[in-house]
Structures are given as C-alpha cells and as structure tokens.
Amino acid sequence: MKLGTVIGRVTLSKTLKPLEGGRYLIVSPFSREQFAAGLESPPRMGNDPSLVVYDDLGGAPGHVIGYIEGREAAQPFDVPPPIDAINAALVDEMFYRPWPG
C-alpha cells in the first residue's frame, strides 16, 4: 500500500455497472520528504506523476489515503473491473521514523 494526497476528482459521463456508487480521485503520491513533514504539510508534486484511484470509501480533496495499485486493486470485486488503483484506507494519523542506516 502507498500513501498519497487527494488533489482532485474525476467526473465521468458513463461508468460500468459494478463501479456505480464509487468515484475516481486524482492522487499525488507521497514523496520521502512528505513522509518526514507529516500529514500537516501541503501536498507536493514530486517526480511521481499523479494517478487516478477508484474510491468507494469517501475520500475527498485534501484527504490522505492509502491506495493499492496493480492486479490487487481489482480483488474486492466479483468480476475484475478495468481499474489500476483502489482506495484502501483513509489515513487519520501517521507516525514516521526513518531507518537510521
């Protein structure tokens, strides 16, 4: 699982039946510096491009979420939908201590 900040939403004109009720979020992945700065720091656009994440948990712009990418993103569905990333957690607190090595 990776962490990122929701920076926007995607509006669709049509969607697949299994994906109705969810929404798509634009997420900026956390950089190493952002982990050190904590949840209170503003989202930073790092070298990693933003990505679109399917959400049925209620994430909104400004929230920090935990998301899963790849084949595992389709696992919660009976019939695998065409998604590459899914919101798996809404983050309330984060404790970060870098490895001393």
Backbone hydrogen bonds, N-H to C=O, Kabsch-Sander energy under -0.5 kcal/mol:
donor,donor_aa,acceptor,acceptor_aa,energy
2,K,67,Y,-2.5
4,G,65,I,-2.0
5,T,28,S,-2.4
6,V,63,H,-2.9
7,I,26,I,-3.0
8,G,26,I,-1.1
10,V,24,Y,-2.5
19,L,16,L,-1.2
20,E,17,K,-1.4
22,G,19,L,-1.6
23,R,55,D,-2.7
24,Y,10,V,-0.7
25,L,53,V,-2.9
26,I,8,G,-2.7
27,V,25,L,-0.6
27,V,51,L,-3.1
28,S,5,T,-2.9
30,F,3,L,-2.7
35,F,31,S,-1.7
36,A,32,R,-1.6
37,A,33,E,-1.8
38,G,34,Q,-1.7
41,S,38,G,-1.1
46,G,44,R,-1.0
51,L,27,V,-2.3
53,V,25,L,-2.7
54,Y,85,A,-2.5
55,D,23,R,-3.2
62,G,6,V,-3.0
63,H,60,A,-2.5
65,I,4,G,-2.7
65,I,63,H,-0.5
66,G,89,A,-2.5
67,Y,2,K,-2.8
67,Y,65,I,-0.5
68,I,86,I,-2.3
70,G,84,D,-2.2
72,E,69,E,-0.5
73,A,70,G,-1.6
74,A,71,R,-1.4
75,Q,72,E,-1.1
77,F,74,A,-1.5
83,I,81,P,-1.9
86,I,68,I,-2.2
87,N,54,Y,-2.8
88,A,66,G,-3.2
89,A,66,G,-1.6
91,V,64,V,-2.6
91,V,89,A,-0.6
